[in-house]
Amino acid sequence: MRIFEDFYVYPWMSTQENNANTIFIDGQVPTLIDPGHTHLFRYVVEGMARDGVSIDRVKLIICTHGHPDHLEAAEQFDKGVVRAIGKKECDYLEEEGKELFLLTGSRSPRKAFGLLLKEGLLDLGDKQFAVIETPGHSPGGLCLYWPEKALLVSGDTVFYMGVGRTDLPGGDMDLLGQSLRRLSSLDVEFLIPGHGDMVKGRQSISKNFEVLMSEFFA
């Protein structure tokens, strides 16, 4: 589903299985964000094909965090495709982050991450994003902010009328509240979460943050 020129969202709508929303950003560095589970990845490939985009264009994969429903399918890409994740999240995957893969029967990462992200500028050539560290749902989770379009890719930090759970290994409710406060200060017209519906409009997004802050972090 095309949102802007070169920006596509493939939302996971099934209630039968859990999987992440996936984003493809075309351009000088074709980038796939949160490819999801390996056995469900065909929906991304098919969705991109319907939009006239080949999965072979992908040169960079970014995982907003290291949970299996966001990361697992990154393993099936071969040489020539760089995998990226937050530096803190990479460390987490070497420790307690492994537990969730064991609990869900998912395959833990075996290929190295070629790019470890930290807070700052992510230069994709013709597009620049701000990398924002948002711990809470996981220790090294990231969000990506595109100032030019006032667009926030929020991973599992914030959803429409919901926040990421903190009862999984490495979760921290206090840190999640701090992350939510940081994100609420941004100018956002489009909120693309890791699960569920996209939120459009500054007023709707501001109200979403307001409700969540009062409900979970008052």
C-alpha positions in Angstrom: 0.0 0.0 0.0 1.6 3.2 -1.2 1.5 6.1 1.2 3.8 8.5 -0.6 6.0 8.2 -3.6 8.7 5.7 -2.6 7.0 4.9 0.7 4.9 1.7 1.2 3.2 0.1 4.2 2.2 -3.6 4.3 0.0 -3.9 7.4 -0.5 -7.3 9.0 -4.3 -7.5 9.4 -4.9 -11.2 10.2 -6.1 -12.0 13.7 -5.1 -15.7 13.4 -1.3 -15.1 13.8 0.8 -12.3 15.2 3.1 -10.5 12.8 4.5 -7.0 12.3 3.6 -4.3 9.9 6.3 -4.0 7.3 7.5 -0.8 5.5 9.4 -0.4 2.3 11.2 2.8 1.4 12.4 3.0 -2.2 15.0 5.4 -3.4 18.8 5.6 -3.4 19.0 3.0 -0.6 15.9 0.8 -0.9 15.1 -0.1 2.7 12.8 -2.6 4.3 11.7 -2.1 8.0 10.5 -4.9 10.2 10.2 -7.8 7.7 8.3 -10.0 10.2 8.2 -13.7 10.6 9.8 -15.9 8.0 6.8 -18.1 7.3 4.6 -15.1 6.8 7.0 -13.1 4.7 5.2 -14.0 1.5 2.6 -11.4 2.2 5.3 -8.7 2.0 6.7 -10.1 -1.3 3.2 -10.4 -2.8 2.2 -6.9 -1.6 5.3 -5.3 -3.1 4.8 -7.2 -6.4 1.2 -5.7 -6.6 2.8 -2.3 -6.2 5.2 -3.0 -9.0 8.2 -3.3 -6.6 10.5 -6.3 -6.6 11.8 -7.6 -3.2 15.2 -7.9 -5.0 15.5 -4.1 -4.7 16.1 -4.2 -1.0 19.6 -3.2 0.1 19.0 -2.4 3.8 16.9 -4.0 6.4 16.1 -2.2 9.6 14.6 -3.9 12.6 13.0 -1.5 15.1 13.7 -4.1 17.8 14.8 -7.7 18.2 11.5 -9.6 18.8 10.9 -12.5 16.4 7.7 -11.0 14.8 9.8 -8.1 13.5 13.2 -9.6 12.9 13.0 -13.3 11.9 12.6 -12.9 8.1 15.7 -10.7 7.9 17.7 -13.9 8.1 16.6 -15.1 4.6 18.4 -12.3 2.8 21.8 -13.0 1.4 25.0 -11.0 0.7 24.4 -7.6 -0.6 21.7 -6.8 1.9 22.8 -5.1 5.1 20.9 -5.8 8.3 20.6 -3.0 10.8 19.4 -2.9 14.4 20.1 -0.7 17.5 23.4 -1.3 19.2 21.7 -1.9 22.6 19.3 -4.3 21.0 22.1 -6.3 19.4 23.6 -6.7 22.9 20.2 -7.7 24.2 19.9 -10.4 21.6 23.1 -11.9 22.8 21.6 -12.2 26.3 18.0 -12.3 27.6 16.6 -11.5 24.2 17.2 -15.1 23.1 14.5 -16.2 25.5 11.6 -15.0 23.4 12.8 -16.9 20.4 12.9 -20.1 22.5 9.5 -19.4 23.9 7.9 -18.8 20.5 9.7 -21.5 18.7 11.2 -19.0 16.3 14.7 -19.1 14.8 17.1 -16.8 16.6 19.4 -14.6 14.4 22.5 -16.4 13.1 23.7 -13.8 10.6 25.6 -10.7 11.8 24.1 -7.2 11.8 26.2 -5.1 9.4 25.0 -1.8 10.8 24.4 -1.0 14.5 22.2 2.1 14.8 22.3 4.7 17.6 20.5 8.0 18.0 21.2 10.5 15.3 20.9 10.9 11.5 20.2 8.0 9.2 21.2 9.1 5.7 19.5 7.1 2.9 20.9 9.3 0.2 17.8 11.0 -1.1 16.0 10.7 2.3 17.1 11.5 5.8 15.6 10.0 9.0 16.2 10.7 12.6 16.9 7.6 14.7 15.3 7.9 18.1 16.2 5.4 20.9 13.0 4.4 22.6 13.6 1.7 25.2 10.8 0.2 27.2 9.2 -2.5 25.1 12.7 -3.8 24.7 16.0 -2.4 25.9 17.3 -1.1 22.5 14.1 -0.3 20.5 14.2 2.4 17.9 11.8 4.7 16.1 12.4 6.5 12.8 11.2 10.0 12.2 11.0 11.6 8.8 10.8 15.3 9.3 10.1 16.2 5.7 6.8 14.2 5.8 6.2 14.6 9.6 6.1 10.8 9.7 7.0 8.5 12.6 7.7 4.8 12.3 7.1 3.8 15.9 7.8 0.1 16.1 6.2 -1.3 19.2 6.6 1.8 21.3 3.2 3.3 20.5 0.1 2.1 18.6 -3.3 3.5 18.0 -4.7 3.6 21.6 -2.0 1.3 22.9 1.6 0.9 23.9 4.1 -1.9 23.7 3.9 -4.6 26.4 6.6 -4.6 29.0 6.1 -8.1 30.5 8.5 -9.7 28.0 12.2 -10.1 28.8 13.9 -6.7 28.9 10.7 -4.7 29.2 10.5 -1.6 31.4 7.4 0.4 32.0 9.2 3.5 33.3 11.5 3.6 30.3 8.5 3.2 28.0 6.8 6.2 29.6 9.9 8.3 29.1 10.1 7.2 25.4 6.4 8.0 24.9 7.0 11.5 26.3 9.8 12.1 23.9 7.8 11.0 20.9 4.8 13.1 21.9 6.8 16.3 21.4 7.5 15.6 17.7 5.5 17.1 14.9 3.7 14.0 13.5 1.2 13.9 10.7 1.5 10.1 10.0 2.1 7.5 12.8 3.0 4.1 11.4 3.1 1.6 14.3 4.5 -1.9 14.3 1.0 -3.4 14.7 -2.5 -2.2 13.9 -3.8 0.8 12.1 -1.9 3.8 10.9 -2.9 7.1 12.6 -3.3 10.2 10.4 -3.6 13.8 11.3 -1.7 15.9 13.9 -4.8 16.4 16.0 -5.6 12.7 16.1 -2.0 11.7 16.9 -1.7 14.3 19.6 -5.0 13.0 21.2 -3.6 9.5 21.0 -0.5 10.4 22.9 -2.6 12.4 25.4 -4.9 9.5 26.1 -2.0 7.0 26.4 -0.1 9.2 28.8 -3.1 9.7 31.1 -4.1 6.0 31.0 -0.7 4.3 31.4 1.7 6.9 32.8 -0.4 9.4 34.9 
